[in-house]
Amino acid sequence: MSSSGRSWTVDGIAHALPHSELRATFMREITFTDVHDLPAVLDRWVSFIETFEADRERVEDLRTAVRGSGHLPSSYRAGLIDLSAEELRSAAGDDSRGRGAA
């Protein structure tokens, strides 16, 4: 059980990861990790998810700000999980290279 009180399974961790690349990395890592080292690896991934979820509201606020003004607010301070201005613009559907978001 994690610090949030939620019980985690390998499948639950994989589904909670926000991007397919992270899910693939997670699955590759647990597949090739020695069984004795798995608890530490799983704890690290659970910690990542919990940190990401705790920062979700801040990231959504930044995404909204970028969508509205095209740049990060002057009050922006980098956090543990950081997104670049380009990533936020892309997520807001504004690709400065002239292409729409996929």
N, C-alpha and C positions, 0 to 999 in steps of 0.2 A: 504494500500500500504506500502511496506517495504522501508528500506533505499536504496535499490538497484533500487527502482522505479517500481519493478515488482508487479503486483497484484496477490495475493495468494488466492487459494481456499483450502478447506480441501483435496480434491482429488489431487490438485497440490502439496501440502505439502507432502502428502503420497508418491506420485510418485517421488518426488525429494530426498527422504531419500535413502541413499546408501545401506542399508541392510534390508532384510525382517524382522529381529528382531526389528529394529528401527521402521519400518512401523507398526508392530503389537503393539509395545509399544505406539506409537503415537495414533493409533486408539483406543486402550484401554483407554488411558488417556483422550482423548476428549469425549469418550462415557460416562465415569463416572464422568466427571467434571461438577460442577454446571454451569448453563448457564451464570451466572454473572461473573464467573471466566474464561470463555473461552477465552476472548481477550488476557489475560495475558499468558495463556497456548499456544495459537496459536502464539503469538509474540515470545515466547521463542523458539518454534520449528523453526520458520522462521529464527530467529537469528542463530540457530545451523546450518541450511542449508547454509546460506550465509557465515558463517565462514568456513564451510567445503569446499564449492566451492572456496572460496578465497585461501584456502590452498592446493587445488587439485594439482597444478603444483609442489609444494614442495614435496608432498607425492609421486607423480609419479617419480620425480627425485631421491628420496630416494629408491623407489622400483627398479629403474634401477641400482642404485649403489649397492644395496644388490644382485641383480641378477648377476651383474658382478663380485663382489669381495667376496660375502658371508657375509659381515659385513657392518655396518653403517659407513659412512665417518667420519673421525676425526673432521670435521667441524660441524657435526650434533648437533643441539640445539633443545631441546624439544619445541614444540609449544602448542597452545591451544588444538588442536586435535593431539594427539600423537599416534603413532603406535610403538609397541614393535619390536625388531629385529626379533622375531619369526613370528609375523604377516607379516612383510615385506618378510621374506624368504618364507612363505607359499604362499603369493600373487605372488611371483616370480616363484613359482612352485618347490621350493627346500625345501623339508621337511627333516630336519636333523635326523628324526627317521627312515628314510629309505623308507618312503611312498611318493608317488607323490601327488601333490596337487589335490584335488577333482574337 
